[in-house]
Amino acid sequence: MKIYGYATIEPDELKEMREMSLQATPGRLREIAEFLIMTADEIASGNDNSPDHFHFQDHAGNWNEELPDIVVINTNVYTSDRQ
């Protein structure tokens, strides 16, 4: 598993991170959990029509531009690290 992110200060520079922290309400954490399970199921299905990545913003209720997005890479498309 790898974690990448964009900083607020330098938003154009993608960086690999060794740790991430979430600050969210229990409801939002449940939405994230649902999104991750749904995404894992889609990737595990091996569907050739699955997208190469998935955005939490497309799944979340009440998402807006001020909130950070979570992007999950489809490891069936990008196979450099399947752990």
N, C-alpha and C positions, 0 to 999 in steps of 0.2 A: 504494500500500500504506500502510496505517496500522497502528500498534501501540498497543494500549491495555493497561492493567493496573491491578490493585488492589495497593496497598502493604500490607505486613504491619501497619504502624502505624495507618493510616487505611483499613481494609478496605472501607468502604462508599462510598468516593469513587473512581469510575472516572476514570483520567487518561490522556491521550494522551501517548505517550512517543516520543522521537526515536531511541532506541537500546534494545536489550535484550541481556542477556548470559545465556548458559546455562552452568551448572556441572553437568556430568553425566558419568557413566561412558560409555565407548564403546558399551556395550550399550544404555543408555538413549537415547543420541543416535541409534542405529540405529532404536530403537522410534519415536522422534519423527519421523525421516525417513520411515519406513514409513507412519506416521499421516498426515503431510503429503501424501505421494504418493497414498495411498488417498483422502484428502479432496479433493485436486485432481482426481483422476479422477472422483469422484462429482459434483463441481460442474461439471466439463467435460461430463459426460453430459447435462446439462440436464434430468434427471429431475424431473418436477413433484412427485414424492413425496419428494424429498430434504428433510431437515430444514433449518431456517434457520441452524443452527449445529451444530458438531461438537465434542465434548469428547475430549481425549486420555485422560482418566481412563477413558472407556468402552472405549478401545482397549488401554491399557497393562496389562501384566502386573505384579502386585505393587504396584499403586497403592494408596495409603492417604491418609487425610485430612490427614496432615502434609506431603504433597507438593503442590507447586503444580500447577494444571491449565493446559492450553493449550486455548484455544477458538478455532476457526476459523469465521469468519462466511461463510455462503453468499452470494456476491456476485450470484447469480441472484435472491435474495430482497431483499437490502439492496444497492442499486445506487449509493449515494452516491459510492463511490470504487472503481473496478475496476482500479486499477493495481497 
